[in-house]
């Protein structure tokens, strides 16, 4: 992604419009993928916190919420793997 960013900043980059559009599209796809992984990472950390909280407070009521969040994260990970 850094290569694409550096390339976009070069003088004359937009002179070859088809190529420039391809580079910009690829950069956007990389950024989107990174954002999705960051969202998953945050979700995993939130889930870990919920599990710790449920254990500390001996709160079995959080189990349903934890399972729903886990299933959602699992589906998101599977979608990214495709």
PDB file as gemmi writes it, atoms N, CA and C in Angstrom:
CRYST1    1.000    1.000    1.000  90.00  90.00  90.00 P 1                      
ATOM      1  N   UNK A   1       0.830  -1.186   0.000  1.00  0.00           N  
ATOM      2  CA  UNK A   1       0.000   0.000   0.000  1.00  0.00           C  
ATOM      3  C   UNK A   1       0.872   1.246   0.000  1.00  0.00           C  
ATOM      4  N   UNK A   2       2.001   1.175   0.710  1.00  0.00           N  
ATOM      5  CA  UNK A   2       2.904   2.325   0.724  1.00  0.00           C  
ATOM      6  C   UNK A   2       3.440   2.611  -0.677  1.00  0.00           C  
ATOM      7  N   UNK A   3       3.697   1.528  -1.422  1.00  0.00           N  
ATOM      8  CA  UNK A   3       4.186   1.700  -2.788  1.00  0.00           C  
ATOM      9  C   UNK A   3       3.148   2.433  -3.630  1.00  0.00           C  
ATOM     10  N   UNK A   4       1.892   2.036  -3.490  1.00  0.00           N  
ATOM     11  CA  UNK A   4       0.816   2.674  -4.251  1.00  0.00           C  
ATOM     12  C   UNK A   4       0.679   4.139  -3.852  1.00  0.00           C  
ATOM     13  N   UNK A   5       0.753   4.418  -2.558  1.00  0.00           N  
ATOM     14  CA  UNK A   5       0.646   5.807  -2.093  1.00  0.00           C  
ATOM     15  C   UNK A   5       1.786   6.657  -2.645  1.00  0.00           C  
ATOM     16  N   UNK A   6       2.992   6.102  -2.606  1.00  0.00           N  
ATOM     17  CA  UNK A   6       4.148   6.841  -3.119  1.00  0.00           C  
ATOM     18  C   UNK A   6       4.027   7.060  -4.620  1.00  0.00           C  
ATOM     19  N   UNK A   7       3.531   6.056  -5.317  1.00  0.00           N  
ATOM     20  CA  UNK A   7       3.377   6.167  -6.761  1.00  0.00           C  
ATOM     21  C   UNK A   7       2.349   7.235  -7.126  1.00  0.00           C  
ATOM     22  N   UNK A   8       1.263   7.285  -6.379  1.00  0.00           N  
ATOM     23  CA  UNK A   8       0.206   8.267  -6.644  1.00  0.00           C  
ATOM     24  C   UNK A   8       0.731   9.688  -6.486  1.00  0.00           C  
ATOM     25  N   UNK A   9       1.673   9.882  -5.580  1.00  0.00           N  
ATOM     26  CA  UNK A   9       2.217  11.216  -5.319  1.00  0.00           C  
ATOM     27  C   UNK A   9       3.247  11.668  -6.351  1.00  0.00           C  
ATOM     28  N   UNK A  10       3.656  10.772  -7.226  1.00  0.00           N  
ATOM     29  CA  UNK A  10       4.671  11.117  -8.218  1.00  0.00           C  
ATOM     30  C   UNK A  10       4.113  12.054  -9.290  1.00  0.00           C  
ATOM     31  N   UNK A  11       4.951  12.996  -9.719  1.00  0.00           N  
ATOM     32  CA  UNK A  11       4.526  13.870 -10.828  1.00  0.00           C  
ATOM     33  C   UNK A  11       4.230  13.025 -12.068  1.00  0.00           C  
ATOM     34  N   UNK A  12       3.204  13.372 -12.760  1.00  0.00           N  
ATOM     35  CA  UNK A  12       2.849  12.678 -13.991  1.00  0.00           C  
ATOM     36  C   UNK A  12       2.079  11.382 -13.785  1.00  0.00           C  
ATOM     37  N   UNK A  13       1.763  11.076 -12.554  1.00  0.00           N  
ATOM     38  CA  UNK A  13       1.046   9.830 -12.274  1.00  0.00           C  
ATOM     39  C   UNK A  13      -0.255   9.750 -13.069  1.00  0.00           C  
ATOM     40  N   UNK A  14      -0.979  10.845 -13.153  1.00  0.00           N  
ATOM     41  CA  UNK A  14      -2.288  10.839 -13.812  1.00  0.00           C  
ATOM     42  C   UNK A  14      -2.188  10.951 -15.331  1.00  0.00           C  
ATOM     43  N   UNK A  15      -0.980  11.001 -15.867  1.00  0.00           N  
ATOM     44  CA  UNK A  15      -0.821  11.080 -17.324  1.00  0.00           C  
ATOM     45  C   UNK A  15      -1.298   9.793 -18.007  1.00  0.00           C  
ATOM     46  N   UNK A  16      -1.152   8.674 -17.345  1.00  0.00           N  
ATOM     47  CA  UNK A  16      -1.631   7.388 -17.866  1.00  0.00           C  
ATOM     48  C   UNK A  16      -2.888   7.031 -17.064  1.00  0.00           C  
ATOM     49  N   UNK A  17      -4.006   7.556 -17.503  1.00  0.00           N  
ATOM     50  CA  UNK A  17      -5.245   7.496 -16.738  1.00  0.00           C  
ATOM     51  C   UNK A  17      -5.680   6.066 -16.412  1.00  0.00           C  
ATOM     52  N   UNK A  18      -5.635   5.165 -17.375  1.00  0.00           N  
ATOM     53  CA  UNK A  18      -6.061   3.783 -17.114  1.00  0.00           C  
ATOM     54  C   UNK A  18      -5.212   3.145 -16.020  1.00  0.00           C  
ATOM     55  N   UNK A  19      -3.909   3.328 -16.118  1.00  0.00           N  
ATOM     56  CA  UNK A  19      -3.003   2.769 -15.117  1.00  0.00           C  
ATOM     57  C   UNK A  19      -3.240   3.433 -13.759  1.00  0.00           C  
ATOM     58  N   UNK A  20      -3.414   4.751 -13.753  1.00  0.00           N  
ATOM     59  CA  UNK A  20      -3.630   5.486 -12.503  1.00  0.00           C  
ATOM     60  C   UNK A  20      -4.902   5.002 -11.809  1.00  0.00           C  
ATOM     61  N   UNK A  21      -5.949   4.812 -12.585  1.00  0.00           N  
ATOM     62  CA  UNK A  21      -7.206   4.334 -12.002  1.00  0.00           C  
ATOM     63  C   UNK A  21      -7.035   2.931 -11.418  1.00  0.00           C  
ATOM     64  N   UNK A  22      -6.254   2.089 -12.080  1.00  0.00           N  
ATOM     65  CA  UNK A  22      -6.001   0.738 -11.581  1.00  0.00           C  
ATOM     66  C   UNK A  22      -5.256   0.792 -10.244  1.00  0.00           C  
ATOM     67  N   UNK A  23      -4.242   1.639 -10.151  1.00  0.00           N  
ATOM     68  CA  UNK A  23      -3.463   1.756  -8.918  1.00  0.00           C  
ATOM     69  C   UNK A  23      -4.335   2.281  -7.783  1.00  0.00           C  
ATOM     70  N   UNK A  24      -5.133   3.292  -8.059  1.00  0.00           N  
ATOM     71  CA  UNK A  24      -6.016   3.870  -7.042  1.00  0.00           C  
ATOM     72  C   UNK A  24      -7.035   2.834  -6.575  1.00  0.00           C  
ATOM     73  N   UNK A  25      -7.580   2.059  -7.501  1.00  0.00           N  
ATOM     74  CA  UNK A  25      -8.548   1.018  -7.147  1.00  0.00           C  
ATOM     75  C   UNK A  25      -7.890  -0.035  -6.258  1.00  0.00           C  
ATOM     76  N   UNK A  26      -6.695  -0.468  -6.619  1.00  0.00           N  
ATOM     77  CA  UNK A  26      -5.986  -1.469  -5.814  1.00  0.00           C  
ATOM     78  C   UNK A  26      -5.680  -0.928  -4.414  1.00  0.00           C  
ATOM     79  N   UNK A  27      -5.284   0.345  -4.336  1.00  0.00           N  
ATOM     80  CA  UNK A  27      -4.996   0.962  -3.036  1.00  0.00           C  
ATOM     81  C   UNK A  27      -6.255   0.981  -2.177  1.00  0.00           C  
ATOM     82  N   UNK A  28      -7.381   1.335  -2.777  1.00  0.00           N  
ATOM     83  CA  UNK A  28      -8.663   1.376  -2.051  1.00  0.00           C  
ATOM     84  C   UNK A  28      -9.040  -0.015  -1.548  1.00  0.00           C  
ATOM     85  N   UNK A  29      -8.826  -1.038  -2.368  1.00  0.00           N  
ATOM     86  CA  UNK A  29      -9.135  -2.401  -1.952  1.00  0.00           C  
ATOM     87  C   UNK A  29      -8.259  -2.822  -0.775  1.00  0.00           C  
ATOM     88  N   UNK A  30      -6.979  -2.445  -0.812  1.00  0.00           N  
ATOM     89  CA  UNK A  30      -6.077  -2.764   0.294  1.00  0.00           C  
ATOM     90  C   UNK A  30      -6.521  -2.052   1.566  1.00  0.00           C  
ATOM     91  N   UNK A  31      -6.893  -0.783   1.436  1.00  0.00           N  
ATOM     92  CA  UNK A  31      -7.359  -0.026   2.606  1.00  0.00           C  
ATOM     93  C   UNK A  31      -8.619  -0.652   3.194  1.00  0.00           C  
ATOM     94  N   UNK A  32      -9.541  -1.062   2.331  1.00  0.00           N  
ATOM     95  CA  UNK A  32     -10.779  -1.697   2.794  1.00  0.00           C  
ATOM     96  C   UNK A  32     -10.485  -2.998   3.530  1.00  0.00           C  
ATOM     97  N   UNK A  33      -9.563  -3.781   2.998  1.00  0.00           N  
ATOM     98  CA  UNK A  33      -9.198  -5.047   3.641  1.00  0.00           C  
ATOM     99  C   UNK A  33      -8.572  -4.798   5.001  1.00  0.00           C  
ATOM    100  N   UNK A  34      -7.689  -3.823   5.082  1.00  0.00           N  
ATOM    101  CA  UNK A  34      -7.050  -3.486   6.364  1.00  0.00           C  
ATOM    102  C   UNK A  34      -8.097  -3.047   7.377  1.00  0.00           C  
ATOM    103  N   UNK A  35      -9.036  -2.222   6.960  1.00  0.00           N  
ATOM    104  CA  UNK A  35     -10.099  -1.769   7.869  1.00  0.00           C  
ATOM    105  C   UNK A  35     -10.941  -2.936   8.368  1.00  0.00           C  
ATOM    106  N   UNK A  36     -11.220  -3.888   7.495  1.00  0.00           N  
ATOM    107  CA  UNK A  36     -11.999  -5.054   7.912  1.00  0.00           C  
ATOM    108  C   UNK A  36     -11.241  -5.866   8.954  1.00  0.00           C  
ATOM    109  N   UNK A  37      -9.939  -6.065   8.740  1.00  0.00           N  
ATOM    110  CA  UNK A  37      -9.138  -6.817   9.710  1.00  0.00           C  
ATOM    111  C   UNK A  37      -9.018  -6.064  11.029  1.00  0.00           C  
ATOM    112  N   UNK A  38      -8.898  -4.741  10.962  1.00  0.00           N  
ATOM    113  CA  UNK A  38      -8.844  -3.953  12.198  1.00  0.00           C  
ATOM    114  C   UNK A  38     -10.159  -4.051  12.964  1.00  0.00           C  
ATOM    115  N   UNK A  39     -11.267  -4.052  12.238  1.00  0.00           N  
ATOM    116  CA  UNK A  39     -12.580  -4.205  12.874  1.00  0.00           C  
ATOM    117  C   UNK A  39     -12.686  -5.576  13.541  1.00  0.00           C  
ATOM    118  N   UNK A  40     -12.204  -6.609  12.859  1.00  0.00           N  
ATOM    119  CA  UNK A  40     -12.217  -7.953  13.443  1.00  0.00           C  
ATOM    120  C   UNK A  40     -11.347  -8.013  14.687  1.00  0.00           C  
ATOM    121  N   UNK A  41     -10.190  -7.397  14.623  1.00  0.00           N  
ATOM    122  CA  UNK A  41      -9.287  -7.383  15.774  1.00  0.00           C  
ATOM    123  C   UNK A  41      -9.959  -6.711  16.972  1.00  0.00           C  
ATOM    124  N   UNK A  42     -10.615  -5.592  16.721  1.00  0.00           N  
ATOM    125  CA  UNK A  42     -11.324  -4.898  17.802  1.00  0.00           C  
ATOM    126  C   UNK A  42     -12.457  -5.768  18.346  1.00  0.00           C  
ATOM    127  N   UNK A  43     -13.167  -6.452  17.462  1.00  0.00           N  
ATOM    128  CA  UNK A  43     -14.246  -7.329  17.889  1.00  0.00           C  
ATOM    129  C   UNK A  43     -13.744  -8.483  18.740  1.00  0.00           C  
ATOM    130  N   UNK A  44     -12.603  -9.037  18.353  1.00  0.00           N  
ATOM    131  CA  UNK A  44     -12.011 -10.126  19.133  1.00  0.00           C  
ATOM    132  C   UNK A  44     -11.608  -9.625  20.515  1.00  0.00           C  
ATOM    133  N   UNK A  45     -10.996  -8.451  20.568  1.00  0.00           N  
ATOM    134  CA  UNK A  45     -10.615  -7.882  21.866  1.00  0.00           C  
ATOM    135  C   UNK A  45     -11.835  -7.599  22.732  1.00  0.00           C  
ATOM    136  N   UNK A  46     -12.902  -7.091  22.128  1.00  0.00           N  
ATOM    137  CA  UNK A  46     -14.143  -6.849  22.876  1.00  0.00           C  
ATOM    138  C   UNK A  46     -14.710  -8.161  23.418  1.00  0.00           C  
ATOM    139  N   UNK A  47     -14.653  -9.201  22.584  1.00  0.00           N  
ATOM    140  CA  UNK A  47     -15.157 -10.503  23.007  1.00  0.00           C  
ATOM    141  C   UNK A  47     -14.330 -11.057  24.172  1.00  0.00           C  
ATOM    142  N   UNK A  48     -13.019 -10.909  24.091  1.00  0.00           N  
ATOM    143  CA  UNK A  48     -12.164 -11.340  25.201  1.00  0.00           C  
ATOM    144  C   UNK A  48     -12.526 -10.597  26.482  1.00  0.00           C  
ATOM    145  N   UNK A  49     -12.758  -9.294  26.365  1.00  0.00           N  
ATOM    146  CA  UNK A  49     -13.144  -8.498  27.534  1.00  0.00           C  
ATOM    147  C   UNK A  49     -14.471  -8.973  28.115  1.00  0.00           C  
ATOM    148  N   UNK A  50     -15.431  -9.284  27.237  1.00  0.00           N  
ATOM    149  CA  UNK A  50     -16.734  -9.764  27.706  1.00  0.00           C  
ATOM    150  C   UNK A  50     -16.588 -11.098  28.441  1.00  0.00           C  
ATOM    151  N   UNK A  51     -15.734 -11.970  27.914  1.00  0.00           N  
ATOM    152  CA  UNK A  51     -15.514 -13.270  28.551  1.00  0.00           C  
ATOM    153  C   UNK A  51     -14.883 -13.077  29.928  1.00  0.00           C  
ATOM    154  N   UNK A  52     -13.880 -12.210  29.997  1.00  0.00           N  
ATOM    155  CA  UNK A  52     -13.231 -11.935  31.288  1.00  0.00           C  
ATOM    156  C   UNK A  52     -14.224 -11.354  32.281  1.00  0.00           C  
ATOM    157  N   UNK A  53     -15.054 -10.433  31.820  1.00  0.00           N  
ATOM    158  CA  UNK A  53     -16.060  -9.817  32.690  1.00  0.00           C  
ATOM    159  C   UNK A  53     -17.057 -10.870  33.182  1.00  0.00           C  
ATOM    160  N   UNK A  54     -17.500 -11.712  32.288  1.00  0.00           N  
ATOM    161  CA  UNK A  54     -18.454 -12.762  32.674  1.00  0.00           C  
ATOM    162  C   UNK A  54     -17.833 -13.706  33.693  1.00  0.00           C  
ATOM    163  N   UNK A  55     -16.555 -14.022  33.523  1.00  0.00           N  
ATOM    164  CA  UNK A  55     -15.884 -14.906  34.476  1.00  0.00           C  
ATOM    165  C   UNK A  55     -15.696 -14.221  35.829  1.00  0.00           C  
ATOM    166  N   UNK A  56     -15.292 -12.950  35.807  1.00  0.00           N  
ATOM    167  CA  UNK A  56     -15.050 -12.227  37.055  1.00  0.00           C  
ATOM    168  C   UNK A  56     -16.333 -12.060  37.854  1.00  0.00           C  
ATOM    169  N   UNK A  57     -17.413 -11.767  37.157  1.00  0.00           N  
ATOM    170  CA  UNK A  57     -18.680 -11.525  37.831  1.00  0.00           C  
ATOM    171  C   UNK A  57     -19.536 -12.788  37.922  1.00  0.00           C  
ATOM    172  N   UNK A  58     -18.994 -13.893  37.414  1.00  0.00           N  
ATOM    173  CA  UNK A  58     -19.720 -15.160  37.407  1.00  0.00           C  
ATOM    174  C   UNK A  58     -21.116 -14.956  36.826  1.00  0.00           C  
ATOM    175  N   UNK A  59     -21.145 -14.265  35.672  1.00  0.00           N  
ATOM    176  CA  UNK A  59     -22.404 -13.890  35.032  1.00  0.00           C  
ATOM    177  C   UNK A  59     -22.648 -14.767  33.809  1.00  0.00           C  
ATOM    178  N   UNK A  60     -23.446 -15.782  33.988  1.00  0.00           N  
ATOM    179  CA  UNK A  60     -23.758 -16.676  32.875  1.00  0.00           C  
ATOM    180  C   UNK A  60     -24.725 -16.033  31.881  1.00  0.00           C  
ATOM    181  N   UNK A  61     -25.342 -14.944  32.285  1.00  0.00           N  
ATOM    182  CA  UNK A  61     -26.265 -14.238  31.406  1.00  0.00           C  
ATOM    183  C   UNK A  61     -25.578 -13.641  30.193  1.00  0.00           C  
ATOM    184  N   UNK A  62     -24.287 -13.384  30.306  1.00  0.00           N  
ATOM    185  CA  UNK A  62     -23.541 -12.848  29.172  1.00  0.00           C  
ATOM    186  C   UNK A  62     -23.211 -13.916  28.132  1.00  0.00           C  
ATOM    187  N   UNK A  63     -23.412 -15.167  28.483  1.00  0.00           N  
ATOM    188  CA  UNK A  63     -23.035 -16.268  27.584  1.00  0.00           C  
ATOM    189  C   UNK A  63     -23.745 -16.164  26.234  1.00  0.00           C  
ATOM    190  N   UNK A  64     -25.032 -15.853  26.235  1.00  0.00           N  
ATOM    191  CA  UNK A  64     -25.763 -15.742  24.970  1.00  0.00           C  
ATOM    192  C   UNK A  64     -25.193 -14.630  24.100  1.00  0.00           C  
ATOM    193  N   UNK A  65     -24.922 -13.498  24.716  1.00  0.00           N  
ATOM    194  CA  UNK A  65     -24.352 -12.373  23.989  1.00  0.00           C  
ATOM    195  C   UNK A  65     -22.962 -12.714  23.444  1.00  0.00           C  
ATOM    196  N   UNK A  66     -22.177 -13.411  24.245  1.00  0.00           N  
ATOM    197  CA  UNK A  66     -20.836 -13.819  23.828  1.00  0.00           C  
ATOM    198  C   UNK A  66     -20.925 -14.764  22.630  1.00  0.00           C  
ATOM    199  N   UNK A  67     -21.853 -15.698  22.682  1.00  0.00           N  
ATOM    200  CA  UNK A  67     -22.014 -16.646  21.575  1.00  0.00           C  
ATOM    201  C   UNK A  67     -22.466 -15.947  20.297  1.00  0.00           C  
ATOM    202  N   UNK A  68     -23.372 -14.994  20.416  1.00  0.00           N  
ATOM    203  CA  UNK A  68     -23.832 -14.244  19.247  1.00  0.00           C  
ATOM    204  C   UNK A  68     -22.670 -13.464  18.639  1.00  0.00           C  
ATOM    205  N   UNK A  69     -21.895 -12.793  19.486  1.00  0.00           N  
ATOM    206  CA  UNK A  69     -20.746 -12.032  18.997  1.00  0.00           C  
ATOM    207  C   UNK A  69     -19.699 -12.947  18.374  1.00  0.00           C  
ATOM    208  N   UNK A  70     -19.481 -14.109  18.994  1.00  0.00           N  
ATOM    209  CA  UNK A  70     -18.520 -15.065  18.453  1.00  0.00           C  
ATOM    210  C   UNK A  70     -18.951 -15.545  17.070  1.00  0.00           C  
ATOM    211  N   UNK A  71     -20.212 -15.903  16.927  1.00  0.00           N  
ATOM    212  CA  UNK A  71     -20.717 -16.357  15.630  1.00  0.00           C  
ATOM    213  C   UNK A  71     -20.579 -15.269  14.566  1.00  0.00           C  
ATOM    214  N   UNK A  72     -20.856 -14.051  14.949  1.00  0.00           N  
ATOM    215  CA  UNK A  72     -20.728 -12.928  14.023  1.00  0.00           C  
ATOM    216  C   UNK A  72     -19.268 -12.758  13.576  1.00  0.00           C  
ATOM    217  N   UNK A  73     -18.350 -12.811  14.528  1.00  0.00           N  
ATOM    218  CA  UNK A  73     -16.933 -12.697  14.195  1.00  0.00           C  
ATOM    219  C   UNK A  73     -16.483 -13.854  13.312  1.00  0.00           C  
ATOM    220  N   UNK A  74     -16.946 -15.046  13.623  1.00  0.00           N  
ATOM    221  CA  UNK A  74     -16.585 -16.213  12.827  1.00  0.00           C  
ATOM    222  C   UNK A  74     -17.053 -16.042  11.386  1.00  0.00           C  
ATOM    223  N   UNK A  75     -18.268 -15.555  11.200  1.00  0.00           N  
ATOM    224  CA  UNK A  75     -18.797 -15.325   9.860  1.00  0.00           C  
ATOM    225  C   UNK A  75     -18.001 -14.244   9.126  1.00  0.00           C  
ATOM    226  N   UNK A  76     -17.631 -13.189   9.840  1.00  0.00           N  
ATOM    227  CA  UNK A  76     -16.838 -12.124   9.226  1.00  0.00           C  
ATOM    228  C   UNK A  76     -15.466 -12.633   8.786  1.00  0.00           C  
ATOM    229  N   UNK A  77     -14.864 -13.482   9.598  1.00  0.00           N  
ATOM    230  CA  UNK A  77     -13.558 -14.042   9.247  1.00  0.00           C  
ATOM    231  C   UNK A  77     -13.687 -14.947   8.024  1.00  0.00           C  
ATOM    232  N   UNK A  78     -14.712 -15.768   7.999  1.00  0.00           N  
ATOM    233  CA  UNK A  78     -14.918 -16.648   6.856  1.00  0.00           C  
ATOM    234  C   UNK A  78     -15.153 -15.848   5.582  1.00  0.00           C  
ATOM    235  N   UNK A  79     -15.872 -14.745   5.696  1.00  0.00           N  
ATOM    236  CA  UNK A  79     -16.128 -13.901   4.521  1.00  0.00           C  
ATOM    237  C   UNK A  79     -14.826 -13.296   3.993  1.00  0.00           C  
ATOM    238  N   UNK A  80     -13.938 -12.917   4.883  1.00  0.00           N  
ATOM    239  CA  UNK A  80     -12.671 -12.348   4.453  1.00  0.00           C  
ATOM    240  C   UNK A  80     -11.755 -13.392   3.812  1.00  0.00           C  
ATOM    241  N   UNK A  81     -11.888 -14.622   4.224  1.00  0.00           N  
ATOM    242  CA  UNK A  81     -11.047 -15.672   3.677  1.00  0.00           C  
ATOM    243  C   UNK A  81     -11.424 -16.020   2.245  1.00  0.00           C  
ATOM    244  N   UNK A  82     -12.640 -15.685   1.830  1.00  0.00           N  
ATOM    245  CA  UNK A  82     -13.081 -15.989   0.469  1.00  0.00           C  
ATOM    246  C   UNK A  82     -12.512 -15.061  -0.483  1.00  0.00           C  
TER     247      UNK A  82                                                      
END                                                                             
